[in-house]
Amino acid sequence: MSYEFHVGQKVVCINDTFKHVSIDQLIRKGEIYTIRWMGEYTHYVDGTFIGVKLAEIHRGNDDGPEGYGAADMPYRATRFRPLVKDKIASLRKLLAPTPDSPVEPKEKVRRKEKV
């Protein structure tokens, strides 16, 4: 999946469940957050992924009992979706004509043939 996230953007959490992790990860499904960093991140257990750090949360050092020593580890971007305030407007943009598209005539003109 491709997302056009950017720093300062509002996003909504869509997945706050972490398998095999008992420590609270601080994000909540349905909550709105602001991106303060995004980019590729490599974790030696979780591999490489596109991650986001949130302005509202600083995760600190991941040095607890299940920790892996990462400092302020980002969340996977797939846990979030861009916040869309006006869903209909975003769909309307899909229907808007592009500058290169031909303009349809408003009325079709019928011509009679002379016989």
N, C-alpha and C positions, 0 to 999 in steps of 0.2 A: 504494500500500500504506500501511496505517496501523499505526503502532507506538505503544505506550504506554511510551516510554522515559522515564526520570527520572534525575536526578542521583543517583549512588551505586549505580545498578543495574549488575549484572554482565551483560555481553554477550559473544557469541562472534563472531569474524570469519568471514564466509562468502565474502568476495571480497577478495583482496589483489592483484589484477592491475590495472595502470594502463596503458592504451594510450598509446603515444607518449611515455612518461616513462621516462627511464633512471636517474633518481635513486631510491634506495631510499626507500620511503614508510613504512617501519618497522612496519607491521602485518603479521601472519602469519595465514593461514587456519587455523582451528581453535584459535587462541589466545583466551584469555579476558581481557577488559579491563573497567575500571570507568568509567562515564560521569562526567565532571566538569563538563560543560556540554553543553547541547543547545538548538537553536533554528534559526530561519531564518537562512541566510547567503547573501549575494550576492557572487559572484565575477565579475569582468568578462569572463572567458573561459568559465567553466563555468556561468554563470547563477545563478539562485536555487534553493536546495535546502535540505532539512532536514539539518542537520549535527550531529555529535557530536564533542566533544573528550574525550580519554581521560586518566585520571589517570596512567597508566603512560607516556604519551608526550607530550612537549612538542615540537612540530614546529619551533619557532623561526621566524625570518624566512625567507620563501620568496624569497630574493634570489640564488639560485644561477644557473647558466647557463640553466636552463629556468624560472626563477622568475618570479613575477608581482608580487612585493613584498608579499604578504599576510603578516601576522604570526600565527603559530600557527593556521594555517588548519584548520578542522574537516574530518573525513572525512564523506562522505555516509552518512546513517543506513542506507541500503539495503545497505551493506557489512556490517551486523551484524544479529544476531537476539538477542532476550532469551535469557539462559541459563535453561534449565528443568532443574532437578535431577531432579524426579520427573515424567517425561512422562505416566505413567499417571494420576497425581493430577490433572493439568491437564485430561485428557480426562474424568475422572470428574466434574469440576465441570460439564461440559456436560450430563451426564445427571441431575444433581441436580434435584429438583423445586423450582420457584420458589414463593414464598408465595402467589401468586395462582392457581397451577394447581390444578385440581380433583383431589381424592384419589379414586383408583379403589377400589371395594370389593374386599375380598380374595376373596370368594366370590360367585358369582351364585346367587341363590335361585330355584328352580323352583316354580312354583305350579301345582297341578292345577285344572283347571276342572271344576265339577260339571255333569253333563249330565242 
